Amino acid sequence: MTKDRGKGQGARGKIHKESLFPIHGPLTFLYKYIATLGFIGYIPVAPGTFGTLAGFFLIMLLKPDDMVLLIATLTLFIIGAYTSDHAEKLLGKDSSHIVIDELCGYFISVLLVPKSVGYLVAAFILFRFFDILKPPPVRNAESSFSGGAGVMLDDVMAGIYTNICLQAWRYLV
């Protein structure tokens, strides 16, 4: 059974818990669809960057006021933590296919920031920088919490770092 790398097995042939207790039905599809933002999480190169890019375009197109963005971000965090928790059981721990965390983190990056092209592009670049680099305590947030909360919290922290940088630029420069 370990030689077969079918559904539920990792890259090294280890059997994941979900292969012994599979999750089936329409919720399986829904959890994966939401956590991966549809097809975006399955883009073969840099799916996290494309997840962030989705956030960039949403903010550019909708230009939500900050109260709407705050409510959307809190809702997205709750939905993201829940669906990521389930999707992780299907796709593997902190799978690169799960990109709802990047969307939530980018929303935090631009909260209470002017929604001009310059700020949104700066938020995109800074957020990707902090998300990839994971300076402390960003990395600690990911490892201190398990499941969907851990998936979401490192990007929340990267978004907070980004927002602090943008606020400093806005008020100090």
MDTraj code that builds the backbone (N, CA, C; nanometers):
import mdtraj as md
import numpy as np

residues = "MET THR LYS ASP ARG GLY LYS GLY GLN GLY ALA ARG GLY LYS ILE HIS LYS GLU SER LEU PHE PRO ILE HIS GLY PRO LEU THR PHE LEU TYR LYS TYR ILE ALA THR LEU GLY PHE ILE GLY TYR ILE PRO VAL ALA PRO GLY THR PHE GLY THR LEU ALA GLY PHE PHE LEU ILE MET LEU LEU LYS PRO ASP ASP MET VAL LEU LEU ILE ALA THR LEU THR LEU PHE ILE ILE GLY ALA TYR THR SER ASP HIS ALA GLU LYS LEU LEU GLY LYS ASP SER SER HIS ILE VAL ILE ASP GLU LEU CYS GLY TYR PHE ILE SER VAL LEU LEU VAL PRO LYS SER VAL GLY TYR LEU VAL ALA ALA PHE ILE LEU PHE ARG PHE PHE ASP ILE LEU LYS PRO PRO PRO VAL ARG ASN ALA GLU SER SER PHE SER GLY GLY ALA GLY VAL MET LEU ASP ASP VAL MET ALA GLY ILE TYR THR ASN ILE CYS LEU GLN ALA TRP ARG TYR LEU VAL".split()
xyz = np.array([
    [0.0814, -0.1188, 0.0000],
    [0.0000, 0.0000, 0.0000],
    [0.0863, 0.1259, 0.0000],
    [0.2056, 0.1232, 0.0576],
    [0.2888, 0.2428, 0.0597],
    [0.3538, 0.2708, -0.0749],
    [0.3597, 0.1703, -0.1643],
    [0.4168, 0.1958, -0.2953],
    [0.3212, 0.2738, -0.3841],
    [0.1930, 0.2578, -0.3617],
    [0.0922, 0.3289, -0.4390],
    [0.0842, 0.4718, -0.3875],
    [0.1055, 0.5671, -0.4751],
    [0.0999, 0.7078, -0.4363],
    [-0.0313, 0.7694, -0.4805],
    [-0.1354, 0.7001, -0.4562],
    [-0.2679, 0.7475, -0.4949],
    [-0.3198, 0.8517, -0.3974],
    [-0.4502, 0.8738, -0.4043],
    [-0.5149, 0.9747, -0.3218],
    [-0.4864, 0.9496, -0.1739],
    [-0.4528, 1.0584, -0.1056],
    [-0.4311, 1.0489, 0.0374],
    [-0.2882, 1.0201, 0.0769],
    [-0.1988, 1.0101, -0.0205],
    [-0.0598, 0.9826, 0.0132],
    [0.0266, 1.1005, -0.0262],
    [0.1249, 1.1281, 0.0535],
    [0.2154, 1.2388, 0.0285],
    [0.3211, 1.2025, -0.0732],
    [0.4094, 1.2983, -0.0986],
    [0.5135, 1.2812, -0.1987],
    [0.6081, 1.1669, -0.1647],
    [0.6203, 1.1333, -0.0389],
    [0.7123, 1.0272, 0.0018],
    [0.6403, 0.8951, 0.0235],
    [0.5140, 0.8885, -0.0152],
    [0.4409, 0.7634, -0.0052],
    [0.3818, 0.7377, 0.1316],
    [0.3894, 0.8344, 0.2238],
    [0.3305, 0.8156, 0.3554],
    [0.1797, 0.8326, 0.3447],
    [0.1091, 0.7532, 0.4203],
    [-0.0359, 0.7594, 0.4163],
    [-0.0840, 0.8676, 0.5112],
    [-0.1625, 0.9617, 0.4572],
    [-0.2229, 1.0646, 0.5405],
    [-0.3428, 1.0056, 0.6127],
    [-0.3771, 1.0648, 0.7241],
    [-0.4901, 1.0204, 0.8035],
    [-0.6186, 1.0159, 0.7198],
    [-0.6363, 1.1116, 0.6271],
    [-0.7592, 1.1159, 0.5506],
    [-0.7730, 0.9986, 0.4539],
    [-0.6640, 0.9309, 0.4189],
    [-0.6777, 0.8146, 0.3316],
    [-0.7404, 0.6978, 0.4076],
    [-0.7226, 0.6952, 0.5388],
    [-0.7852, 0.5917, 0.6200],
    [-0.9295, 0.6290, 0.6538],
    [-0.9555, 0.7592, 0.6666],
    [-1.0888, 0.8099, 0.6970],
    [-1.1235, 0.9178, 0.5959],
    [-1.1532, 0.8773, 0.4728],
    [-1.1739, 0.9773, 0.3678],
    [-1.2970, 1.0645, 0.3925],
    [-1.2858, 1.1880, 0.3484],
    [-1.3967, 1.2822, 0.3536],
    [-1.4540, 1.2855, 0.2124],
    [-1.5804, 1.2540, 0.1997],
    [-1.6430, 1.2510, 0.0684],
    [-1.7626, 1.3441, 0.0665],
    [-1.8099, 1.3693, -0.0517],
    [-1.9323, 1.4443, -0.0664],
    [-1.9096, 1.5856, -0.1147],
    [-2.0189, 1.6610, -0.1259],
    [-2.0106, 1.7963, -0.1807],
    [-1.9290, 1.8920, -0.0935],
    [-1.9233, 1.8679, 0.0371],
    [-1.8454, 1.9578, 0.1227],
    [-1.6966, 1.9489, 0.0934],
    [-1.6495, 1.8318, 0.0554],
    [-1.5089, 1.8154, 0.0195],
    [-1.4728, 1.9118, -0.0927],
    [-1.5538, 1.9125, -0.1968],
    [-1.5311, 2.0029, -0.3099],
    [-1.5380, 2.1482, -0.2640],
    [-1.6371, 2.1802, -0.1820],
    [-1.6563, 2.3177, -0.1370],
    [-1.5384, 2.3663, -0.0523],
    [-1.4906, 2.2843, 0.0405],
    [-1.3762, 2.3223, 0.1228],
    [-1.2540, 2.3524, 0.0354],
    [-1.2253, 2.2611, -0.0568],
    [-1.1095, 2.2808, -0.1448],
    [-1.1296, 2.4016, -0.2353],
    [-1.2477, 2.4193, -0.2884],
    [-1.2756, 2.5292, -0.3807],
    [-1.2554, 2.6640, -0.3116],
    [-1.3077, 2.6760, -0.1913],
    [-1.2942, 2.8026, -0.1182],
    [-1.1492, 2.8247, -0.0760],
    [-1.0851, 2.7244, -0.0176],
    [-0.9485, 2.7392, 0.0329],
    [-0.8477, 2.7661, -0.0785],
    [-0.8752, 2.7153, -0.1985],
    [-0.7832, 2.7347, -0.3106],
    [-0.8268, 2.8498, -0.4014],
    [-0.9323, 2.9196, -0.3613],
    [-0.9893, 3.0287, -0.4426],
    [-1.0195, 2.9809, -0.5837],
    [-1.0881, 2.8689, -0.5906],
    [-1.1230, 2.8116, -0.7211],
    [-1.0007, 2.7516, -0.7855],
    [-0.9692, 2.7972, -0.9018],
    [-0.8554, 2.7424, -0.9768],
    [-0.7237, 2.8079, -0.9391],
    [-0.7253, 2.9207, -0.8707],
    [-0.6032, 2.9986, -0.8462],
    [-0.4980, 2.9175, -0.7710],
    [-0.5390, 2.8410, -0.6717],
    [-0.4441, 2.7613, -0.5948],
    [-0.3790, 2.6497, -0.6732],
    [-0.4316, 2.6207, -0.7910],
    [-0.3762, 2.5132, -0.8731],
    [-0.2877, 2.5655, -0.9862],
    [-0.2648, 2.6968, -0.9903],
    [-0.1700, 2.7512, -1.0873],
    [-0.0337, 2.6931, -1.0519],
    [0.0367, 2.6317, -1.1488],
    [0.1576, 2.5550, -1.1149],
    [0.2763, 2.6361, -1.0628],
    [0.2825, 2.7638, -1.0957],
    [0.3955, 2.8450, -1.0516],
    [0.3432, 2.9574, -0.9625],
    [0.3964, 2.9686, -0.8424],
    [0.3684, 3.0768, -0.7485],
    [0.2193, 3.0987, -0.7218],
    [0.1473, 2.9953, -0.6764],
    [0.0047, 3.0145, -0.6508],
    [-0.0230, 3.1188, -0.5422],
    [0.0667, 3.1333, -0.4449],
    [0.0488, 3.2353, -0.3415],
    [0.0532, 3.3756, -0.3988],
    [0.1415, 3.3967, -0.4941],
    [0.1501, 3.5266, -0.5606],
    [0.0219, 3.5543, -0.6377],
    [-0.0318, 3.4528, -0.7031],
    [-0.1566, 3.4709, -0.7776],
    [-0.2750, 3.4909, -0.6828],
    [-0.2721, 3.4278, -0.5656],
    [-0.3755, 3.4523, -0.4656],
    [-0.3716, 3.5963, -0.4169],
    [-0.2515, 3.6486, -0.3981],
    [-0.2348, 3.7882, -0.3592],
    [-0.2789, 3.8803, -0.4722],
    [-0.2455, 3.8424, -0.5940],
    [-0.2857, 3.9202, -0.7112],
    [-0.4380, 3.9280, -0.7227],
    [-0.5070, 3.8210, -0.6858],
    [-0.6536, 3.8226, -0.6839],
    [-0.7028, 3.9305, -0.5874],
    [-0.6387, 3.9395, -0.4715],
    [-0.6743, 4.0432, -0.3750],
    [-0.6478, 4.1822, -0.4296],
    [-0.5347, 4.1990, -0.4955],
    [-0.4991, 4.3273, -0.5568],
    [-0.6078, 4.3707, -0.6543],
    [-0.6477, 4.2807, -0.7434],
    [-0.7489, 4.3167, -0.8428],
    [-0.8863, 4.3405, -0.7803],
    [-0.9207, 4.2624, -0.6782],
    [-1.0486, 4.2859, -0.6095],
    [-1.0537, 4.4259, -0.5476],
    [-0.9458, 4.4635, -0.4808],
    [-0.9410, 4.5958, -0.4179],
    [-0.9391, 4.7053, -0.5247],
    [-0.8636, 4.6841, -0.6312],
    [-0.8577, 4.7830, -0.7403],
    [-0.9953, 4.8042, -0.8028],
    [-1.0668, 4.6962, -0.8266],
    [-1.1958, 4.7053, -0.8939],
    [-1.3071, 4.7554, -0.8024],
    [-1.3111, 4.7043, -0.6795],
    [-1.4220, 4.7360, -0.5901],
    [-1.3988, 4.8614, -0.5057],
    [-1.2730, 4.8932, -0.4786],
    [-1.2349, 5.0064, -0.3926],
    [-1.3270, 5.0167, -0.2701],
    [-1.3300, 4.9108, -0.1886],
    [-1.4204, 4.9119, -0.0725],
    [-1.3756, 5.0136, 0.0316],
    [-1.4721, 5.0700, 0.1030],
    [-1.4311, 5.1567, 0.2135],
    [-1.3777, 5.0668, 0.3248],
    [-1.3121, 5.1262, 0.4211],
    [-1.2397, 5.0473, 0.5214],
    [-1.3305, 4.9653, 0.6129],
    [-1.4515, 5.0117, 0.6406],
    [-1.5429, 4.9340, 0.7237],
    [-1.5871, 4.8075, 0.6495],
    [-1.6182, 4.8213, 0.5231],
    [-1.6554, 4.7043, 0.4420],
    [-1.5374, 4.6088, 0.4321],
    [-1.4182, 4.6629, 0.4114],
    [-1.2985, 4.5800, 0.4013],
    [-1.2694, 4.5083, 0.5334],
    [-1.2894, 4.5746, 0.6451],
    [-1.2688, 4.5122, 0.7757],
    [-1.3660, 4.3959, 0.7965],
    [-1.4928, 4.4179, 0.7655],
    [-1.5930, 4.3114, 0.7801],
    [-1.5607, 4.1964, 0.6853],
    [-1.5228, 4.2287, 0.5623],
    [-1.4866, 4.1245, 0.4645],
    [-1.3648, 4.0455, 0.5128],
    [-1.2674, 4.1148, 0.5705],
    [-1.1452, 4.0498, 0.6180],
    [-1.1736, 3.9564, 0.7348],
    [-1.2529, 4.0019, 0.8299],
    [-1.2876, 3.9172, 0.9449],
    [-1.3664, 3.7944, 0.8997],
    [-1.4602, 3.8150, 0.8087],
    [-1.5385, 3.7038, 0.7542],
    [-1.4477, 3.6074, 0.6785],
    [-1.3591, 3.6632, 0.5988],
    [-1.2657, 3.5817, 0.5212],
    [-1.1740, 3.5017, 0.6127],
    [-1.1309, 3.5613, 0.7235],
    [-1.0453, 3.4891, 0.8174],
    [-1.1189, 3.3690, 0.8762],
    [-1.2414, 3.3900, 0.9191],
    [-1.3186, 3.2805, 0.9798],
    [-1.3441, 3.1702, 0.8774],
    [-1.3904, 3.2083, 0.7592],
    [-1.4159, 3.1097, 0.6535],
    [-1.2851, 3.0429, 0.6116],
    [-1.1791, 3.1221, 0.6010],
    [-1.0491, 3.0688, 0.5602],
    [-0.9926, 2.9701, 0.6595],
    [-1.0031, 3.0017, 0.7886],
    [-0.9516, 2.9098, 0.8910],
    [-1.0286, 2.7777, 0.8872],
    [-1.1587, 2.7874, 0.8727],
    [-1.2419, 2.6667, 0.8712],
    [-1.2150, 2.5814, 0.7467],
    [-1.2185, 2.6448, 0.6296],
    [-1.2005, 2.5668, 0.5062],
    [-1.0559, 2.5193, 0.4906],
    [-0.9603, 2.5997, 0.5366],
    [-0.8196, 2.5573, 0.5294],
    [-0.7945, 2.4372, 0.6181],
    [-0.8599, 2.4341, 0.7325],
    [-0.8456, 2.3207, 0.8230],
    [-0.8901, 2.1920, 0.7529],
    [-1.0030, 2.1978, 0.6866],
    [-1.0531, 2.0805, 0.6145],
    [-0.9709, 2.0527, 0.4883],
    [-0.9344, 2.1569, 0.4166],
    [-0.8573, 2.1388, 0.2931],
    [-0.7188, 2.0819, 0.3219],
    [-0.6605, 2.1182, 0.4360],
    [-0.5299, 2.0638, 0.4737],
    [-0.5356, 1.9123, 0.4885],
    [-0.6460, 1.8623, 0.5375],
    [-0.6624, 1.7181, 0.5526],
    [-0.6702, 1.6494, 0.4169],
    [-0.7132, 1.7219, 0.3168],
    [-0.7261, 1.6671, 0.1821],
    [-0.6006, 1.6897, 0.0975],
    [-0.5366, 1.8060, 0.1153],
    [-0.4258, 1.8463, 0.0282],
    [-0.2883, 1.8346, 0.0933],
    [-0.2845, 1.8180, 0.2255],
    [-0.1570, 1.8103, 0.2967],
    [-0.1331, 1.9360, 0.3783],
    [-0.0461, 1.9238, 0.4778],
    [-0.0179, 2.0347, 0.5701],
    [0.0340, 2.1570, 0.4959],
    [-0.0304, 2.2704, 0.5212],
    [0.0037, 2.4003, 0.4612],
    [0.0351, 2.3872, 0.3122],
    [-0.0540, 2.3200, 0.2416],
    [-0.0392, 2.2988, 0.0979],
    [-0.0297, 2.4323, 0.0246],
    [0.0558, 2.4380, -0.0756],
    [0.0683, 2.5607, -0.1550],
    [-0.0580, 2.5877, -0.2358],
    [-0.1456, 2.4886, -0.2472],
    [-0.2724, 2.5096, -0.3176],
    [-0.3678, 2.5974, -0.2366],
    [-0.3517, 2.5996, -0.1054],
    [-0.4391, 2.6800, -0.0201],
    [-0.3902, 2.8245, -0.0258],
    [-0.4706, 2.9124, -0.0869],
    [-0.4290, 3.0515, -0.1064],
    [-0.5276, 3.1527, -0.0489],
    [-0.6311, 3.1054, 0.0193],
    [-0.7248, 3.1987, 0.0812],
    [-0.6537, 3.2825, 0.1875],
    [-0.5475, 3.2288, 0.2457],
    [-0.4703, 3.3021, 0.3454],
    [-0.3990, 3.4223, 0.2849],
    [-0.3530, 3.4095, 0.1610],
    [-0.2893, 3.5231, 0.0929],
    [-0.3903, 3.6336, 0.0663],
    [-0.5097, 3.5963, 0.0273],
    [-0.6149, 3.6955, 0.0031],
    [-0.6460, 3.7716, 0.1315],
    [-0.6627, 3.7008, 0.2405],
    [-0.6920, 3.7632, 0.3699],
    [-0.5763, 3.8529, 0.4148],
    [-0.4546, 3.8038, 0.4015],
    [-0.3373, 3.8826, 0.4395],
    [-0.3236, 4.0094, 0.3589],
    [-0.3524, 4.0015, 0.2282],
    [-0.3449, 4.1214, 0.1446],
    [-0.4526, 4.2221, 0.1851],
    [-0.5718, 4.1737, 0.2170],
    [-0.6774, 4.2642, 0.2629],
    [-0.6329, 4.3394, 0.3884],
    [-0.5651, 4.2707, 0.4793],
    [-0.5133, 4.3360, 0.5997],
    [-0.4072, 4.4395, 0.5616],
    [-0.3271, 4.4084, 0.4616],
    [-0.2219, 4.4995, 0.4162],
    [-0.2761, 4.6354, 0.3740],
    [-0.3945, 4.6374, 0.3136],
    [-0.4472, 4.7614, 0.2578],
    [-0.5571, 4.8241, 0.3431],
    [-0.5813, 4.7686, 0.4603],
    [-0.6814, 4.8237, 0.5508],
    [-0.6321, 4.9577, 0.6049],
    [-0.7159, 5.0591, 0.5986],
    [-0.6839, 5.1955, 0.6456],
    [-0.5682, 5.2588, 0.5685],
    [-0.5533, 5.2175, 0.4438],
    [-0.4503, 5.2699, 0.3552],
    [-0.5219, 5.3258, 0.2328],
    [-0.4730, 5.4375, 0.1749],
    [-0.5368, 5.4866, 0.0523],
    [-0.5385, 5.3770, -0.0551],
    [-0.6454, 5.3693, -0.1286],
    [-0.6609, 5.2632, -0.2293],
    [-0.6109, 5.3103, -0.3665],
    [-0.5026, 5.3872, -0.3654],
    [-0.4416, 5.4322, -0.4911],
    [-0.3557, 5.3203, -0.5481],
    [-0.3267, 5.3285, -0.6762],
    [-0.2459, 5.2258, -0.7422],
    [-0.1102, 5.2120, -0.6732],
    [-0.0483, 5.3229, -0.6390],
    [0.0834, 5.3196, -0.5751],
    [0.0832, 5.2437, -0.4432],
    [-0.0129, 5.2724, -0.3575],
    [-0.0211, 5.2027, -0.2293],
    [-0.0562, 5.0550, -0.2482],
    [-0.1456, 5.0258, -0.3415],
    [-0.1853, 4.8866, -0.3631],
    [-0.0707, 4.8032, -0.4196],
    [0.0084, 4.8622, -0.5085],
    [0.1253, 4.7913, -0.5621],
    [0.2304, 4.7743, -0.4526],
    [0.2532, 4.8790, -0.3741],
    [0.3490, 4.8689, -0.2631],
    [0.3038, 4.7620, -0.1638],
    [0.1748, 4.7566, -0.1358],
    [0.1213, 4.6544, -0.0450],
    [0.1442, 4.5155, -0.1026],
    [0.1238, 4.5002, -0.2314],
    [0.1453, 4.3708, -0.2974],
    [0.2908, 4.3267, -0.2807],
    [0.3834, 4.4141, -0.3113],
    [0.5267, 4.3808, -0.3053],
    [0.5699, 4.3525, -0.1613],
    [0.5321, 4.4402, -0.0700],
    [0.5705, 4.4212, 0.0706],
    [0.5070, 4.2954, 0.1300],
    [0.3806, 4.2725, 0.0977],
    [0.3148, 4.1545, 0.1519],
    [0.3825, 4.0268, 0.1030],
    [0.4127, 4.0185, -0.0252],
    [0.4802, 3.8996, -0.0772],
    [0.6175, 3.8839, -0.0110],
    [0.6878, 3.9960, 0.0087],
    [0.8184, 3.9931, 0.0744],
    [0.8070, 3.9328, 0.2150],
    [0.7149, 3.9858, 0.2953],
    [0.6995, 3.9363, 0.4328],
    [0.6430, 3.7950, 0.4364],
    [0.5561, 3.7622, 0.3417],
    [0.4988, 3.6274, 0.3395],
    [0.6044, 3.5230, 0.3029],
    [0.6924, 3.5575, 0.2133],
    [0.7977, 3.4635, 0.1717],
    [0.9102, 3.4592, 0.2753],
    [0.9543, 3.5751, 0.3225],
    [1.0647, 3.5818, 0.4183],
    [1.0242, 3.5271, 0.5558],
    [0.9024, 3.5547, 0.5979],
    [0.8485, 3.5116, 0.7276],
    [0.9392, 3.5489, 0.8446],
    [0.9613, 3.6814, 0.8643],
    [1.0413, 3.7216, 0.9805],
    [0.9642, 3.6933, 1.1096],
    [1.0360, 3.6796, 1.2226],
    [0.9661, 3.6575, 1.3496],
    [0.8749, 3.7769, 1.3797],
    [0.7614, 3.7583, 1.4341],
    [0.6940, 3.6361, 1.4753],
    [0.6054, 3.5729, 1.3676],
    [0.6211, 3.6109, 1.2415],
    [0.5382, 3.5528, 1.1348],
    [0.5553, 3.4015, 1.1326],
    [0.6793, 3.3543, 1.1310],
    [0.7047, 3.2104, 1.1275],
    [0.6511, 3.1424, 1.2543],
    [0.6638, 3.2105, 1.3668],
    [0.6148, 3.1545, 1.4925],
    [0.4629, 3.1377, 1.4911],
    [0.3919, 3.2297, 1.4276],
    [0.2457, 3.2217, 1.4214],
    [0.2032, 3.0958, 1.3481],
    [0.2755, 3.0627, 1.2413],
    [0.2430, 2.9446, 1.1616],
    [0.2685, 2.8166, 1.2398],
    [0.3774, 2.8130, 1.3148],
    [0.4132, 2.6901, 1.3849],
    [0.3459, 2.6774, 1.5224],
    [0.2981, 2.7887, 1.5784],
    [0.2361, 2.7846, 1.7103],
    [0.0910, 2.7381, 1.7078],
    [0.0276, 2.7485, 1.5933],
    [-0.1124, 2.7099, 1.5812],
    [-0.1253, 2.6017, 1.4763],
    [-0.2089, 2.5048, 1.5034],
    [-0.2255, 2.3956, 1.4077],
    [-0.3487, 2.4197, 1.3214],
    [-0.3582, 2.3437, 1.2148],
    [-0.4754, 2.3466, 1.1292],
    [-0.4933, 2.4780, 1.0565],
    [-0.6191, 2.5111, 1.0319],
    [-0.6529, 2.6296, 0.9547],
    [-0.6071, 2.7590, 1.0181],
    [-0.6085, 2.7668, 1.1510],
    [-0.5629, 2.8885, 1.2191],
    [-0.4151, 2.9148, 1.1888],
    [-0.3330, 2.8107, 1.1906],
    [-0.1914, 2.8262, 1.1589],
    [-0.1689, 2.8678, 1.0148],
    [-0.2489, 2.8114, 0.9242],
    [-0.2390, 2.8479, 0.7824],
    [-0.2679, 2.9969, 0.7660],
    [-0.3713, 3.0447, 0.8334],
    [-0.4151, 3.1832, 0.8158],
    [-0.3273, 3.2837, 0.8902],
    [-0.2798, 3.2477, 1.0094],
    [-0.2156, 3.3466, 1.0955],
    [-0.0809, 3.3975, 1.0443],
    [-0.0039, 3.3162, 0.9755],
    [0.1231, 3.3684, 0.9258],
    [0.0989, 3.4770, 0.8207],
    [-0.0068, 3.4621, 0.7410],
    [-0.0377, 3.5645, 0.6412],
    [-0.1022, 3.6873, 0.7049],
    [-0.1767, 3.6664, 0.8122],
    [-0.2303, 3.7788, 0.8882],
    [-0.1138, 3.8623, 0.9418],
    [-0.0130, 3.7954, 0.9975],
    [0.1040, 3.8674, 1.0507],
    [0.1809, 3.9391, 0.9391],
    [0.1964, 3.8741, 0.8240],
    [0.2628, 3.9384, 0.7102],
    [0.1831, 4.0608, 0.6653],
    [0.0502, 4.0501, 0.6691],
    [-0.0343, 4.1639, 0.6343],
    [-0.0203, 4.2777, 0.7345],
    [-0.0089, 4.2437, 0.8623],
    [0.0094, 4.3459, 0.9662],
    [0.1444, 4.4156, 0.9469],
    [0.2504, 4.3396, 0.9213],
    [0.3823, 4.3996, 0.8953],
    [0.3741, 4.4952, 0.7764],
    [0.3082, 4.4502, 0.6714],
    [0.2949, 4.5332, 0.5521],
    [0.2189, 4.6605, 0.5838],
    [0.1096, 4.6476, 0.6570],
    [0.0280, 4.7631, 0.6901],
    [0.1064, 4.8624, 0.7759],
    [0.1841, 4.8126, 0.8694],
    [0.2665, 4.9014, 0.9526],
    [0.3643, 4.9799, 0.8650],
    [0.4278, 4.9129, 0.7706],
    [0.5212, 4.9808, 0.6790],
    [0.4506, 5.0887, 0.5979],
    [0.3325, 5.0562, 0.5469],
    [0.2581, 5.1530, 0.4659],
    [0.2087, 5.2703, 0.5505],
    [0.1667, 5.2430, 0.6729],
    [0.1233, 5.3515, 0.7614],
    [0.2417, 5.4418, 0.7958],
    [0.3570, 5.3817, 0.8209],
    [0.4771, 5.4612, 0.8502],
    [0.5120, 5.5484, 0.7302],
    [0.5078, 5.4922, 0.6119],
    [0.5366, 5.5688, 0.4900],
    [0.4371, 5.6843, 0.4756],
    [0.3120, 5.6525, 0.5013],
    [0.2042, 5.7513, 0.4839],
    [0.2187, 5.8682, 0.5804],
    [0.2536, 5.8424, 0.7045],
    [0.2535, 5.9474, 0.8057],
    [0.3909, 6.0050, 0.8379],
    [0.4970, 5.9325, 0.8043],
    [0.6311, 5.9822, 0.8393],
    [0.7098, 6.0377, 0.7223],
    [0.6676, 6.0055, 0.6017],
    [0.7446, 6.0523, 0.4858],
    [0.6705, 6.1629, 0.4152],
])
top = md.Topology()
chain = top.add_chain()
for i, resn in enumerate(residues, 1):
    res = top.add_residue(resn, chain, resSeq=i)
    for name in ("N", "CA", "C"):
        top.add_atom(name, md.element.get_by_symbol(name[0]), res)
traj = md.Trajectory(xyz[None], top)
